[in-house]
Amino acid sequence: MLVFVCETVTGGDYLGEDLPDSLIAEGALMRDTLIGDLEDLPGVRVATTHDARLPAPPRGSSTALRLGDDPRSIWNLLAAEADCCWPIAPETEGILERLVTDLRARCRRVISPDEETLRVCASKALTAEALATAGIRVVPTWRGGAVPADLAGPIVIKPDDGAGAADVRVHDRPPPPPYPPGVVVQPFVEGTAASLTLLCQEGRTHVLSANRQHVMQAKRALSFSGVTVSAFPVDDDLRELGARIGAALPGLHGIVGVDYIATADGPMVVEVNPRLTTSYAGLRRSLGVNPAAFVAELIRDGAVPDLPHLPPAIPIEVLL
């Protein structure tokens, strides 16, 4: 089986532009870990691409892309040759949604949520609305024109379709309107920045790990420096939260991430990332099992086995 891993940030999407250092580090980490996990499965080979200014991944067969190449045309050709595609891309400006649409037009096995779920998860406002409607506790989220007049600080202002901590700003009090276009406003919630790694398929949602996110605040800006995978035990409350998120967004598929704040009153969801996240880089070492082995598209007969009863997970630190 040939699997095409398409990680866009390292894979050529920035040809002719400066490389974004923070996104490159995360993208390469996820890509290289995934390729290793896939090639450790019997009979699986991996193809990918890389920006020629960056080193090739240590495993898999990678095509170097240079200035003048058309990354999307090359990705489409590789998708047509592959038995399965696994896209990794930011949700910003519809990049992930368009990539998945292109890959699905050329390959029948694409490990990704459906298009409607990608559209919802690309918007923090739509995600909060969908989860709140399902009775899930979420951080209140308003578009710029709908911020309550009596909202007190501190608050967080971020792009509605942003990825990671890019352009996230903390303010002691709400600035006077109008807000910049394309942003959402949230109260700053006290607690521990955390995330869930979920395996979603065939209507089932498994919580693979609960992770501590290393988020720092410097003046108004937030930055993300890594994650401790399996920092927290997966208890019944987190399993229920994962199941409720899967029910609220039934189009979720593959290995995805959920950012939440661990508060004194329980978890409060911030957003859903419909793709691999940095936590994946420590997942196999933490669980002691290759998580790619339980993804439906990689199983020839399509019969997804139940996850085995795993020993307690080991906390694994992943730093950028």
Secondary structure, DSSP 8 states (H G I E B T S, - for coil): -EEEEEETTTTTTTTTS---HHHHHHHHHHHHHHHHHHHTSTT-EEEEEEETTS---SSSEEEEE-TT--HHHHHHHHHHH-SEEEEE---GGGHHHHHHHHHHTT-S-B-S--HHHHHHHT-HHHHHHHHHHTT--B---EEGGG--TT--S-EEEEETT--TTTT-EEESS---S---TTEEEEE---SEEEEEEEEEETTEEEEEEEEEEEEEEETTEEEEEEEEEEEE---HHHHHHHHHHHHHSTT--EEEEEEEEEETTEEEEEEEESS--TTHHHHHHHHTS-GGGG-GGGSTT--------------EEEE-
